[in-house]
Amino acid sequence: MSISEKSADAGVPAVTGESTNGGFGVHGICALGHGVHGDSISSRGVVGTSQTFHGVYGKSRGNVGVAGESDNMWGVLGICNHPEGIGVHGKNDKGDGVVGIGKRGVVGISNDYQGVFGKSVENAGVVGDSDKLHGIFGVCRNPNGGGVFGTNDTGFGVIGVSEQGIGISGKGGRLAGRFEGDVEVTGDIRLTNADCAEDFNICSDVTVEPGTVMVLGEKDTLFPSQRAYDKCVAGVISGAGDYKPGIVLDKQQSENNRQPIALLGKVYCKVDASYAPIEVGDLLTTSDTPGYAMKTIDPFKAFGAVIGKALRPLTEGQGLIPILIALQ
């Protein structure tokens, strides 16, 4: 059976269907095409203008105006071929314009433009809200792109605010964050690691063991210490034991072997107690044992050759103890 009806009166529908007992007012089934197809041939505007005509219009006084359900694909699919049009347009002056319910509430797919676009004159363009995970979650598989990108000509590109937690959190395999330009901090900077270090060129192509005492050589190159009371002492290779550098200066790309030298703070250092037992607070200097520090015995020789103070004792033999770097 085929039904074809026309109406020349704008106030009279061409086809009307009504159900008074909870069924469908109009129900369409098609094996290959559209179950219900609505077409508006008006070319006087696009969705959102005052001269709009709808292909399909649904209105409900108590529930959903238009509902779409699919076992395999989209419940509702909207397509607009006009460059300024909208595939699906939702408007509500007091509530939500469009509501999506499902495993993914709303899915937007685009081959060459934005998957989902939100714009607001007075408020946020896009808002994400979640009770358990991320309000907004962004994924980018391009190494030069970003999972979440924010831009602003005069203000903030991205703003993160938390009353009790962390405003912005970054985690990365190589870097947790990278900034181009100055960084301004109005509060404290808290570094959970121990010492302040600076990268230096190391004499060997092989990585020198952390905790090794280093001295200055030619052309800003450092060498493991070789003799006692060496006034060329520069510091200790950072990173031994439980202490890692909290900040590293002069990080740069170089063909030379560069390692961080602890210049300030706490660091684990190789010491040799065979020259004299080491107690907490003892001043330490270079020794004849390559790369090892020892207790300062002659204060006159130690002037200008002190590495720091022992924070833990060592009564005999060689070991690794924490020290407080205090070059003098």
GROMACS elastic network, one bead per residue, 0.5 to 0.9 nm:
[ bonds ]
;  ai    aj funct       b0    kb
    4    14     6  0.87780   500
    4    15     6  0.86525   500
    5    14     6  0.55805   500
    5    15     6  0.65805   500
    6    13     6  0.82881   500
    6    15     6  0.79220   500
    7    10     6  0.75264   500
    7    11     6  0.89917   500
    7    12     6  0.66002   500
    7    13     6  0.64619   500
    7    15     6  0.85203   500
    8    11     6  0.88700   500
    8    12     6  0.79010   500
    8    14     6  0.83580   500
    9    12     6  0.53258   500
    9    13     6  0.78095   500
    9    14     6  0.87552   500
   10    13     6  0.73585   500
   12    15     6  0.87814   500
   13    16     6  0.62326   500
   16    25     6  0.78421   500
   16    26     6  0.76452   500
   17    24     6  0.80503   500
   17    26     6  0.51847   500
   17    27     6  0.87599   500
   18    23     6  0.87068   500
   18    24     6  0.72726   500
   18    26     6  0.71407   500
   19    22     6  0.64691   500
   19    23     6  0.56060   500
   19    24     6  0.58048   500
   19    26     6  0.83101   500
   20    23     6  0.73230   500
   20    24     6  0.89328   500
   20    25     6  0.84179   500
   21    24     6  0.88458   500
   22    25     6  0.89469   500
   23    26     6  0.89447   500
   24    27     6  0.58251   500
   26    36     6  0.86409   500
   27    35     6  0.77194   500
   27    36     6  0.75251   500
   28    34     6  0.80510   500
   28    36     6  0.52327   500
   28    37     6  0.88443   500
   29    33     6  0.87793   500
   29    34     6  0.74033   500
   29    36     6  0.73286   500
   30    33     6  0.55965   500
   30    34     6  0.57933   500
   30    36     6  0.82061   500
   31    34     6  0.81301   500
   31    35     6  0.80794   500
   32    35     6  0.87612   500
   33    36     6  0.89061   500
   33    37     6  0.89945   500
   34    37     6  0.58550   500
   37    55     6  0.79190   500
   37    56     6  0.76700   500
   38    54     6  0.80920   500
   38    56     6  0.50640   500
   38    57     6  0.86450   500
   39    54     6  0.75497   500
   39    56     6  0.71835   500
   40    43     6  0.85005   500
   40    53     6  0.62513   500
   40    54     6  0.59043   500
   40    56     6  0.81668   500
   41    53     6  0.82987   500
   41    55     6  0.83179   500
   42    45     6  0.76071   500
   42    51     6  0.88814   500
   42    52     6  0.78963   500
   42    53     6  0.65329   500
   42    54     6  0.88905   500
   43    46     6  0.78100   500
   43    52     6  0.86485   500
   43    53     6  0.87799   500
   44    51     6  0.60487   500
   44    52     6  0.71327   500
   44    53     6  0.85708   500
   45    48     6  0.83168   500
   45    49     6  0.62569   500
   45    50     6  0.77615   500
   45    51     6  0.53864   500
   45    52     6  0.55538   500
   45    53     6  0.80753   500
   46    49     6  0.60527   500
   46    50     6  0.88424   500
   46    51     6  0.75912   500
   46    52     6  0.60071   500
   46    53     6  0.82926   500
   46    82     6  0.76341   500
   46    84     6  0.75361   500
   46    85     6  0.56189   500
   46    86     6  0.79590   500
   47    50     6  0.85503   500
   47    51     6  0.84146   500
   47    52     6  0.57746   500
   47    53     6  0.78230   500
   47    54     6  0.80518   500
   47    84     6  0.89686   500
   47    85     6  0.61037   500
   47    86     6  0.64942   500
   47    87     6  0.87279   500
   47    88     6  0.87466   500
   47    89     6  0.69739   500
   48    51     6  0.83736   500
   48    52     6  0.68963   500
   48    85     6  0.82864   500
   48    86     6  0.85186   500
   48    89     6  0.76625   500
   48    91     6  0.87199   500
   49    52     6  0.57347   500
   53    56     6  0.89121   500
   53    57     6  0.89677   500
   54    57     6  0.59253   500
   56    66     6  0.87905   500
   57    65     6  0.79609   500
   57    66     6  0.76211   500
   58    64     6  0.82071   500
   58    66     6  0.50691   500
   58    67     6  0.87971   500
   59    63     6  0.87583   500
   59    64     6  0.74566   500
   59    66     6  0.71330   500
   60    63     6  0.55719   500
   60    64     6  0.58217   500
   60    66     6  0.81485   500
   61    64     6  0.82861   500
   61    65     6  0.81275   500
   62    65     6  0.87921   500
   64    67     6  0.62586   500
   66    76     6  0.89137   500
   67    75     6  0.76623   500
   67    76     6  0.75387   500
   68    74     6  0.79308   500
   68    76     6  0.50173   500
   68    77     6  0.86670   500
   69    73     6  0.86944   500
   69    74     6  0.72547   500
   69    76     6  0.71509   500
   70    73     6  0.56426   500
   70    74     6  0.58366   500
   70    76     6  0.82398   500
   71    74     6  0.82516   500
   71    75     6  0.82120   500
   72    75     6  0.88172   500
   73    76     6  0.89338   500
   74    77     6  0.60740   500
   76    88     6  0.86727   500
   77    87     6  0.77251   500
   77    88     6  0.75694   500
   78    86     6  0.79768   500
   78    89     6  0.85649   500
   79    86     6  0.74228   500
   79    88     6  0.72189   500
   80    83     6  0.79225   500
   80    84     6  0.87420   500
   80    85     6  0.58981   500
   80    86     6  0.56950   500
   80    88     6  0.81065   500
   81    84     6  0.85780   500
   81    85     6  0.71771   500
   81    86     6  0.84957   500
   81    87     6  0.81666   500
   82    85     6  0.50115   500
   82    86     6  0.78770   500
   83    86     6  0.84195   500
   86    89     6  0.60608   500
   88    98     6  0.86129   500
   89    97     6  0.76734   500
   89    98     6  0.75475   500
   90    96     6  0.78859   500
   90    99     6  0.86564   500
   91    95     6  0.85740   500
   91    96     6  0.73542   500
   91    98     6  0.73097   500
   92    95     6  0.54014   500
   92    96     6  0.57709   500
   92    98     6  0.83859   500
   93    96     6  0.80257   500
   93    97     6  0.79708   500
   94    97     6  0.88299   500
   96    99     6  0.65329   500
   99   105     6  0.74780   500
   99   106     6  0.77502   500
  100   104     6  0.77123   500
  100   106     6  0.51537   500
  100   107     6  0.86232   500
  101   104     6  0.70062   500
  101   106     6  0.74119   500
  102   105     6  0.50356   500
  102   106     6  0.80443   500
  103   106     6  0.89421   500
  104   107     6  0.64969   500
  106   116     6  0.88336   500
  107   115     6  0.78664   500
  107   116     6  0.77032   500
  108   114     6  0.80844   500
  108   116     6  0.50925   500
  108   117     6  0.86552   500
  109   113     6  0.87498   500
  109   114     6  0.76811   500
  109   116     6  0.73877   500
  110   113     6  0.55445   500
  110   114     6  0.60329   500
  110   116     6  0.83258   500
  111   114     6  0.83019   500
  111   115     6  0.81123   500
  112   115     6  0.87213   500
  113   116     6  0.89563   500
  114   117     6  0.61452   500
  116   126     6  0.89651   500
  117   125     6  0.79494   500
  117   126     6  0.77076   500
  118   124     6  0.82385   500
  118   126     6  0.51579   500
  118   127     6  0.87870   500
  119   123     6  0.85667   500
  119   124     6  0.73617   500
  119   126     6  0.71210   500
  120   123     6  0.54760   500
  120   124     6  0.59192   500
  120   126     6  0.82183   500
  121   124     6  0.81518   500
  121   125     6  0.80913   500
  122   125     6  0.88989   500
  123   126     6  0.89593   500
  124   127     6  0.64183   500
  127   135     6  0.76729   500
  127   136     6  0.76053   500
  128   134     6  0.79368   500
  128   136     6  0.50170   500
  128   137     6  0.85716   500
  129   133     6  0.88498   500
  129   134     6  0.74772   500
  129   136     6  0.72700   500
  130   133     6  0.57657   500
  130   134     6  0.59798   500
  130   136     6  0.82399   500
  131   134     6  0.82545   500
  131   135     6  0.81543   500
  132   135     6  0.87465   500
  133   136     6  0.88743   500
  133   137     6  0.89747   500
  134   137     6  0.58706   500
  136   148     6  0.86161   500
  137   147     6  0.77244   500
  137   148     6  0.76254   500
  138   146     6  0.80530   500
  138   148     6  0.52595   500
  138   149     6  0.87463   500
  139   146     6  0.74908   500
  139   148     6  0.73888   500
  140   143     6  0.78281   500
  140   144     6  0.89381   500
  140   145     6  0.61997   500
  140   146     6  0.57053   500
  140   148     6  0.80986   500
  141   144     6  0.86527   500
  141   145     6  0.74209   500
  141   146     6  0.83538   500
  141   147     6  0.81614   500
  142   145     6  0.51578   500
  142   146     6  0.77067   500
  143   146     6  0.79039   500
  145   148     6  0.87366   500
  145   149     6  0.83730   500
  146   149     6  0.58332   500
  148   158     6  0.89326   500
  149   157     6  0.78283   500
  149   158     6  0.76502   500
  150   156     6  0.81352   500
  150   158     6  0.52431   500
  150   159     6  0.88034   500
  151   155     6  0.85340   500
  151   156     6  0.72650   500
  151   158     6  0.72184   500
  152   155     6  0.54113   500
  152   156     6  0.57781   500
  152   158     6  0.83984   500
  153   156     6  0.82009   500
  153   157     6  0.81885   500
  154   157     6  0.88087   500
  156   159     6  0.63992   500
  159   167     6  0.79920   500
  159   168     6  0.79722   500
  160   166     6  0.81951   500
  160   168     6  0.52687   500
  160   169     6  0.89131   500
  161   165     6  0.86283   500
  161   166     6  0.74412   500
  161   168     6  0.73921   500
  162   165     6  0.52961   500
  162   166     6  0.56541   500
  162   168     6  0.83554   500
  163   166     6  0.80453   500
  163   167     6  0.81297   500
  164   167     6  0.89246   500
  166   169     6  0.65650   500
  169   176     6  0.84701   500
  170   175     6  0.87001   500
  170   176     6  0.50172   500
  170   177     6  0.61860   500
  171   174     6  0.89189   500
  171   175     6  0.73060   500
  171   177     6  0.74707   500
  172   175     6  0.50592   500
  172   177     6  0.74936   500
  173   176     6  0.72371   500
  175   178     6  0.69007   500
  179   182     6  0.77097   500
  179   183     6  0.75923   500
  180   183     6  0.86835   500
  185   188     6  0.72956   500
  185   189     6  0.77039   500
  191   194     6  0.76196   500
  191   246     6  0.56367   500
  191   247     6  0.78100   500
  192   246     6  0.66083   500
  193   243     6  0.64252   500
  193   244     6  0.54236   500
  193   245     6  0.56998   500
  193   247     6  0.80025   500
  194   242     6  0.89867   500
  194   243     6  0.55863   500
  194   244     6  0.58320   500
  194   245     6  0.55433   500
  194   246     6  0.51913   500
  194   247     6  0.84107   500
  194   265     6  0.62786   500
  194   266     6  0.56040   500
  194   267     6  0.70397   500
  195   238     6  0.77475   500
  195   243     6  0.75498   500
  195   244     6  0.68885   500
  195   246     6  0.53363   500
  195   247     6  0.69114   500
  195   248     6  0.86713   500
  195   262     6  0.61052   500
  195   263     6  0.74218   500
  195   264     6  0.57278   500
  195   266     6  0.52882   500
  195   267     6  0.63392   500
  195   325     6  0.85771   500
  196   238     6  0.89252   500
  196   245     6  0.59302   500
  196   246     6  0.58762   500
  196   247     6  0.50660   500
  196   248     6  0.62039   500
  196   249     6  0.79080   500
  196   261     6  0.83504   500
  196   262     6  0.58451   500
  196   263     6  0.59470   500
  196   264     6  0.51390   500
  196   265     6  0.61993   500
  196   266     6  0.85399   500
  197   237     6  0.86700   500
  197   238     6  0.69651   500
  197   245     6  0.61290   500
  197   246     6  0.77435   500
  197   247     6  0.61382   500
  197   249     6  0.62429   500
  197   260     6  0.54635   500
  197   261     6  0.50210   500
  197   263     6  0.53858   500
  197   264     6  0.69628   500
  197   265     6  0.87984   500
  198   247     6  0.81044   500
  198   248     6  0.50798   500
  198   250     6  0.59573   500
  198   251     6  0.77043   500
  198   259     6  0.79073   500
  198   260     6  0.50250   500
  198   261     6  0.52985   500
  198   262     6  0.67134   500
  198   263     6  0.71443   500
  199   248     6  0.68215   500
  199   249     6  0.62481   500
  199   250     6  0.56927   500
  199   251     6  0.62109   500
  199   252     6  0.84084   500
  199   258     6  0.58336   500
  199   259     6  0.51121   500
  199   261     6  0.60829   500
  199   262     6  0.89994   500
  200   220     6  0.73645   500
  200   221     6  0.68199   500
  200   222     6  0.69982   500
  200   250     6  0.81339   500
  200   257     6  0.82569   500
  200   258     6  0.52169   500
  200   259     6  0.57298   500
  200   260     6  0.63840   500
  200   261     6  0.68737   500
  201   204     6  0.88429   500
  201   219     6  0.89951   500
  201   220     6  0.67685   500
  201   222     6  0.62967   500
  201   254     6  0.89842   500
  201   256     6  0.61796   500
  201   257     6  0.57281   500
  201   259     6  0.67832   500
  202   205     6  0.75363   500
  202   206     6  0.87224   500
  202   207     6  0.81534   500
  202   208     6  0.79081   500
  202   220     6  0.87708   500
  202   221     6  0.54796   500
  202   222     6  0.50197   500
  202   223     6  0.65133   500
  202   256     6  0.74413   500
  202   257     6  0.55269   500
  202   258     6  0.56170   500
  202   259     6  0.67554   500
  203   206     6  0.86669   500
  203   217     6  0.84687   500
  203   221     6  0.58381   500
  203   222     6  0.58356   500
  203   223     6  0.57078   500
  203   224     6  0.86570   500
  203   256     6  0.86838   500
  203   257     6  0.75935   500
  204   207     6  0.71227   500
  204   208     6  0.76389   500
  204   223     6  0.81646   500
  204   256     6  0.88777   500
  204   257     6  0.70173   500
  205   208     6  0.88179   500
  205   256     6  0.75194   500
  205   257     6  0.57039   500
  206   257     6  0.75555   500
  207   210     6  0.87382   500
  207   257     6  0.73460   500
  207   258     6  0.84957   500
  207   259     6  0.77778   500
  208   211     6  0.88639   500
  208   212     6  0.72595   500
  208   224     6  0.83125   500
  208   237     6  0.76748   500
  208   259     6  0.80950   500
  209   212     6  0.60623   500
  209   237     6  0.72427   500
  209   240     6  0.80789   500
  210   213     6  0.87984   500
  210   236     6  0.75318   500
  210   238     6  0.55494   500
  210   239     6  0.55345   500
  210   241     6  0.84809   500
  210   268     6  0.80784   500
  210   269     6  0.79246   500
  210   270     6  0.87047   500
  211   236     6  0.56887   500
  211   237     6  0.50768   500
  211   238     6  0.62667   500
  211   239     6  0.71782   500
  211   240     6  0.53957   500
  211   241     6  0.82796   500
  211   267     6  0.75464   500
  211   268     6  0.55324   500
  211   270     6  0.53134   500
  211   271     6  0.89430   500
  211   291     6  0.82654   500
  211   292     6  0.84478   500
  211   320     6  0.73241   500
  211   321     6  0.89279   500
  212   224     6  0.66597   500
  212   225     6  0.81718   500
  212   235     6  0.85758   500
  212   236     6  0.55295   500
  212   237     6  0.54159   500
  212   238     6  0.84179   500
  212   240     6  0.89749   500
  212   268     6  0.89638   500
  212   269     6  0.63661   500
  212   270     6  0.58987   500
  212   271     6  0.89563   500
  212   290     6  0.85256   500
  212   292     6  0.63668   500
  212   293     6  0.85470   500
  213   223     6  0.85063   500
  213   224     6  0.58234   500
  213   225     6  0.58186   500
  213   233     6  0.75981   500
  213   234     6  0.78727   500
  213   235     6  0.60019   500
  213   237     6  0.66200   500
  213   269     6  0.71376   500
  213   270     6  0.72057   500
  213   271     6  0.89455   500
  213   286     6  0.72805   500
  213   290     6  0.81283   500
  213   292     6  0.57638   500
  213   293     6  0.66698   500
  213   307     6  0.85834   500
  214   222     6  0.60646   500
  214   223     6  0.54004   500
  214   225     6  0.52072   500
  214   226     6  0.89887   500
  214   232     6  0.86163   500
  214   233     6  0.60415   500
  214   234     6  0.57246   500
  214   235     6  0.56002   500
  214   236     6  0.57610   500
  214   237     6  0.71073   500
  214   261     6  0.81415   500
  214   286     6  0.88747   500
  214   291     6  0.65873   500
  214   292     6  0.89564   500
  215   221     6  0.86485   500
  215   222     6  0.55013   500
  215   223     6  0.53776   500
  215   224     6  0.60590   500
  215   225     6  0.54314   500
  215   226     6  0.85845   500
  215   230     6  0.77026   500
  215   231     6  0.82567   500
  215   232     6  0.51777   500
  215   235     6  0.70878   500
  215   236     6  0.88746   500
  216   219     6  0.88694   500
  216   220     6  0.67791   500
  216   221     6  0.63096   500
  216   223     6  0.64622   500
  216   224     6  0.88458   500
  216   225     6  0.87919   500
  216   232     6  0.52465   500
  216   233     6  0.62466   500
  216   234     6  0.59863   500
  217   220     6  0.62475   500
  217   221     6  0.51704   500
  217   222     6  0.53421   500
  217   223     6  0.64108   500
  217   232     6  0.79392   500
  218   221     6  0.57813   500
  218   222     6  0.79798   500
  219   222     6  0.88799   500
  222   225     6  0.89756   500
  222   234     6  0.78498   500
  223   226     6  0.85445   500
  223   291     6  0.86458   500
  224   290     6  0.62848   500
  224   292     6  0.84627   500
  225   228     6  0.82309   500
  225   230     6  0.76428   500
  225   232     6  0.87912   500
  225   233     6  0.73041   500
  225   286     6  0.65771   500
  225   287     6  0.75396   500
  225   288     6  0.79345   500
  225   289     6  0.79053   500
  225   290     6  0.53363   500
  225   292     6  0.71810   500
  225   293     6  0.86103   500
  226   230     6  0.82400   500
  226   286     6  0.77788   500
  226   287     6  0.69954   500
  226   288     6  0.55563   500
  226   289     6  0.63719   500
  226   291     6  0.66312   500
  226   292     6  0.84442   500
  227   230     6  0.62063   500
  227   286     6  0.64784   500
  227   287     6  0.52966   500
  227   289     6  0.70320   500
  227   290     6  0.71809   500
  228   285     6  0.70970   500
  228   289     6  0.81043   500
  228   293     6  0.83482   500
  228   294     6  0.82830   500
  228   302     6  0.89394   500
  228   305     6  0.87818   500
  229   232     6  0.88277   500
  229   233     6  0.84702   500
  229   285     6  0.58645   500
  229   286     6  0.52668   500
  229   287     6  0.66417   500
  229   288     6  0.87085   500
  229   296     6  0.82989   500
  229   298     6  0.89909   500
  229   301     6  0.61326   500
  229   302     6  0.55716   500
  229   303     6  0.83169   500
  229   304     6  0.83805   500
  229   305     6  0.54001   500
  229   306     6  0.77310   500
  230   233     6  0.58634   500
  230   285     6  0.76775   500
  230   286     6  0.60284   500
  230   287     6  0.81071   500
  230   301     6  0.88312   500
  230   302     6  0.81531   500
  230   304     6  0.81814   500
  230   305     6  0.55010   500
  230   306     6  0.86776   500
  231   234     6  0.86456   500
  231   286     6  0.87301   500
  231   302     6  0.79321   500
  231   303     6  0.78101   500
  231   304     6  0.52788   500
  231   306     6  0.79641   500
  232   304     6  0.82013   500
  232   305     6  0.70399   500
  233   236     6  0.88751   500
  233   285     6  0.83059   500
  233   286     6  0.73333   500
  233   304     6  0.84317   500
  233   305     6  0.61402   500
  233   306     6  0.78339   500
  233   307     6  0.71775   500
  233   327     6  0.82521   500
  234   261     6  0.77784   500
  234   262     6  0.86968   500
  234   263     6  0.77396   500
  234   307     6  0.79474   500
  234   327     6  0.78037   500
  235   238     6  0.88355   500
  235   261     6  0.58721   500
  235   262     6  0.57702   500
  235   263     6  0.59000   500
  235   264     6  0.88802   500
  235   307     6  0.64567   500
  235   308     6  0.89898   500
  235   325     6  0.76104   500
  235   327     6  0.74972   500
  236   260     6  0.84796   500
  236   261     6  0.54229   500
  236   262     6  0.53830   500
  236   263     6  0.76305   500
  236   267     6  0.75688   500
  236   268     6  0.81350   500
  236   269     6  0.65723   500
  236   270     6  0.87447   500
  236   291     6  0.88835   500
  236   307     6  0.82752   500
  236   325     6  0.84061   500
  237   240     6  0.77793   500
  237   259     6  0.70874   500
  237   260     6  0.60132   500
  237   262     6  0.61412   500
  237   267     6  0.84819   500
  237   268     6  0.87142   500
  237   269     6  0.80598   500
  238   243     6  0.78718   500
  238   244     6  0.65825   500
  238   245     6  0.62892   500
  238   259     6  0.79996   500
  238   260     6  0.56625   500
  238   261     6  0.54263   500
  238   262     6  0.52136   500
  238   267     6  0.64134   500
  238   268     6  0.75168   500
  238   269     6  0.85962   500
  239   242     6  0.77053   500
  239   243     6  0.58370   500
  239   245     6  0.62907   500
  239   260     6  0.81732   500
  239   262     6  0.86731   500
  239   267     6  0.73648   500
  239   268     6  0.75384   500
  240   243     6  0.61979   500
  240   244     6  0.70185   500
  240   267     6  0.72082   500
  240   268     6  0.54416   500
  240   269     6  0.74771   500
  240   320     6  0.83934   500
  241   244     6  0.79518   500
  241   267     6  0.81988   500
  241   268     6  0.59775   500
  241   269     6  0.88515   500
  241   320     6  0.78664   500
  241   321     6  0.84456   500
  241   322     6  0.82808   500
  242   267     6  0.86615   500
  242   268     6  0.78659   500
  243   246     6  0.87333   500
  243   266     6  0.72630   500
  243   267     6  0.59393   500
  243   268     6  0.67717   500
  243   322     6  0.84649   500
  244   247     6  0.89978   500
  244   267     6  0.76904   500
  245   248     6  0.65262   500
  245   260     6  0.79584   500
  245   261     6  0.89848   500
  245   262     6  0.74501   500
  245   266     6  0.89721   500
  245   267     6  0.82757   500
  248   251     6  0.68505   500
  248   260     6  0.67331   500
  248   261     6  0.86068   500
  248   262     6  0.87709   500
  249   260     6  0.82261   500
  251   258     6  0.88541   500
  251   260     6  0.89511   500
  252   258     6  0.89717   500
  253   256     6  0.87798   500
  254   257     6  0.75455   500
  254   258     6  0.76881   500
  255   258     6  0.86861   500
  262   265     6  0.74286   500
  262   266     6  0.81219   500
  262   267     6  0.68615   500
  262   325     6  0.73441   500
  263   325     6  0.63815   500
  263   326     6  0.77463   500
  263   327     6  0.76278   500
  264   267     6  0.85442   500
  264   324     6  0.75820   500
  264   325     6  0.52275   500
  264   326     6  0.67013   500
  264   327     6  0.83327   500
  265   323     6  0.83581   500
  265   324     6  0.56776   500
  265   325     6  0.55060   500
  265   326     6  0.79764   500
  266   311     6  0.87771   500
  266   322     6  0.65907   500
  266   323     6  0.57255   500
  266   325     6  0.61766   500
  267   321     6  0.83251   500
  267   322     6  0.54708   500
  267   323     6  0.56396   500
  267   324     6  0.66194   500
  267   325     6  0.71160   500
  268   320     6  0.61780   500
  268   321     6  0.53203   500
  268   323     6  0.60386   500
  268   324     6  0.87515   500
  269   292     6  0.76529   500
  269   293     6  0.74971   500
  269   319     6  0.82645   500
  269   320     6  0.54294   500
  269   321     6  0.55986   500
  269   322     6  0.60579   500
  269   323     6  0.65235   500
  270   291     6  0.71849   500
  270   292     6  0.50549   500
  270   293     6  0.62601   500
  270   294     6  0.88431   500
  270   318     6  0.73017   500
  270   319     6  0.57621   500
  270   321     6  0.66597   500
  270   322     6  0.88455   500
  271   278     6  0.87773   500
  271   284     6  0.85654   500
  271   286     6  0.89512   500
  271   287     6  0.86244   500
  271   289     6  0.89831   500
  271   291     6  0.84873   500
  271   294     6  0.55766   500
  271   295     6  0.83674   500
  271   314     6  0.82925   500
  271   317     6  0.85448   500
  271   318     6  0.57464   500
  271   319     6  0.56083   500
  271   320     6  0.61414   500
  271   321     6  0.71034   500
  272   275     6  0.68646   500
  272   276     6  0.81821   500
  272   277     6  0.86133   500
  272   278     6  0.85960   500
  272   287     6  0.78197   500
  272   289     6  0.74992   500
  272   292     6  0.61150   500
  272   293     6  0.61096   500
  272   294     6  0.53566   500
  272   295     6  0.81617   500
  272   314     6  0.83433   500
  272   316     6  0.76146   500
  272   317     6  0.59520   500
  272   319     6  0.66526   500
  272   320     6  0.88824   500
  273   276     6  0.51801   500
  273   278     6  0.60672   500
  273   293     6  0.87156   500
  273   294     6  0.63368   500
  273   295     6  0.73609   500
  273   314     6  0.62966   500
  273   315     6  0.61285   500
  273   317     6  0.51908   500
  273   318     6  0.59628   500
  273   319     6  0.81386   500
  274   277     6  0.69403   500
  274   294     6  0.83710   500
  274   315     6  0.82924   500
  274   316     6  0.56970   500
  274   317     6  0.53838   500
  274   318     6  0.73328   500
  275   287     6  0.85821   500
  275   294     6  0.68651   500
  275   295     6  0.74418   500
  275   297     6  0.88597   500
  275   316     6  0.87078   500
  275   317     6  0.89810   500
  276   294     6  0.74907   500
  276   295     6  0.63158   500
  276   296     6  0.86970   500
  276   297     6  0.79612   500
  276   315     6  0.77895   500
  276   316     6  0.77860   500
  277   294     6  0.87978   500
  277   295     6  0.73798   500
  277   313     6  0.78324   500
  277   314     6  0.61579   500
  277   316     6  0.59515   500
  277   317     6  0.87804   500
  278   281     6  0.86210   500
  278   282     6  0.65251   500
  278   283     6  0.89711   500
  278   284     6  0.87756   500
  278   294     6  0.77017   500
  278   295     6  0.59331   500
  278   310     6  0.74672   500
  278   312     6  0.81158   500
  278   313     6  0.52404   500
  278   314     6  0.50338   500
  278   315     6  0.57512   500
  278   316     6  0.80399   500
  279   282     6  0.57056   500
  279   295     6  0.85389   500
  279   310     6  0.68476   500
  279   311     6  0.80789   500
  279   312     6  0.67194   500
  279   314     6  0.65945   500
  279   315     6  0.75186   500
  280   283     6  0.89843   500
  280   309     6  0.75214   500
  280   310     6  0.51151   500
  280   311     6  0.50892   500
  280   312     6  0.51181   500
  280   313     6  0.52615   500
  280   314     6  0.87045   500
  281   308     6  0.89582   500
  281   309     6  0.52576   500
  281   310     6  0.50966   500
  281   311     6  0.62649   500
  281   312     6  0.81077   500
  281   313     6  0.86905   500
  281   323     6  0.89247   500
  282   295     6  0.63605   500
  282   296     6  0.72750   500
  282   308     6  0.83172   500
  282   309     6  0.54345   500
  282   310     6  0.54536   500
  282   311     6  0.83667   500
  282   313     6  0.88484   500
  283   294     6  0.84568   500
  283   295     6  0.60113   500
  283   296     6  0.55394   500
  283   297     6  0.87853   500
  283   302     6  0.89185   500
  283   306     6  0.66545   500
  283   307     6  0.74596   500
  283   308     6  0.57538   500
  283   310     6  0.66051   500
  284   293     6  0.61162   500
  284   294     6  0.54097   500
  284   296     6  0.52601   500
  284   297     6  0.89933   500
  284   302     6  0.86106   500
  284   305     6  0.85665   500
  284   306     6  0.57101   500
  284   307     6  0.55689   500
  284   308     6  0.55246   500
  284   309     6  0.59243   500
  284   310     6  0.69354   500
  284   323     6  0.87285   500
  285   292     6  0.87290   500
  285   293     6  0.53700   500
  285   294     6  0.55654   500
  285   295     6  0.63543   500
  285   296     6  0.57602   500
  285   302     6  0.67320   500
  285   305     6  0.58339   500
  285   307     6  0.53483   500
  285   308     6  0.75166   500
  286   289     6  0.81616   500
  286   290     6  0.85843   500
  286   291     6  0.77672   500
  286   292     6  0.64009   500
  286   294     6  0.60532   500
  286   295     6  0.85266   500
  286   296     6  0.85637   500
  286   302     6  0.89583   500
  286   305     6  0.71965   500
  286   306     6  0.76493   500
  286   307     6  0.75605   500
  287   290     6  0.71609   500
  287   291     6  0.78531   500
  287   292     6  0.60123   500
  287   293     6  0.52859   500
  287   294     6  0.55544   500
  287   295     6  0.85655   500
  288   291     6  0.85179   500
  288   292     6  0.77937   500
  288   293     6  0.85753   500
  288   294     6  0.88858   500
  289   292     6  0.55374   500
  289   293     6  0.77763   500
  289   294     6  0.88498   500
  290   293     6  0.86721   500
  292   318     6  0.84430   500
  293   307     6  0.80558   500
  294   297     6  0.86908   500
  295   310     6  0.86440   500
  296   299     6  0.64975   500
  296   301     6  0.86254   500
  296   302     6  0.65115   500
  296   306     6  0.78037   500
  297   301     6  0.86085   500
  297   302     6  0.80787   500
  298   301     6  0.55512   500
  298   302     6  0.62917   500
  299   303     6  0.64370   500
  300   303     6  0.56711   500
  301   304     6  0.81856   500
  301   305     6  0.76567   500
  302   306     6  0.58216   500
  302   328     6  0.86847   500
  303   306     6  0.66922   500
  303   328     6  0.68557   500
  304   307     6  0.88648   500
  304   327     6  0.76312   500
  305   327     6  0.74320   500
  305   328     6  0.63460   500
  306   309     6  0.85538   500
  306   326     6  0.72887   500
  306   327     6  0.55815   500
  306   328     6  0.52393   500
  307   323     6  0.88450   500
  307   324     6  0.84276   500
  307   325     6  0.60124   500
  307   326     6  0.57702   500
  307   328     6  0.69512   500
  308   323     6  0.64228   500
  308   324     6  0.53495   500
  308   327     6  0.59617   500
  308   328     6  0.79678   500
  309   322     6  0.88999   500
  309   323     6  0.54616   500
  309   324     6  0.51228   500
  309   325     6  0.67009   500
  309   326     6  0.70330   500
  310   313     6  0.69740   500
  310   321     6  0.74606   500
  310   322     6  0.66182   500
  310   324     6  0.64717   500
  310   325     6  0.89576   500
  311   321     6  0.72989   500
  311   322     6  0.55184   500
  311   324     6  0.66502   500
  312   321     6  0.60240   500
  312   322     6  0.62858   500
  312   323     6  0.73834   500
  313   321     6  0.76313   500
  314   317     6  0.77138   500
  314   318     6  0.80241   500
  314   319     6  0.74172   500
  314   320     6  0.88784   500
  314   321     6  0.77383   500
  316   319     6  0.86854   500
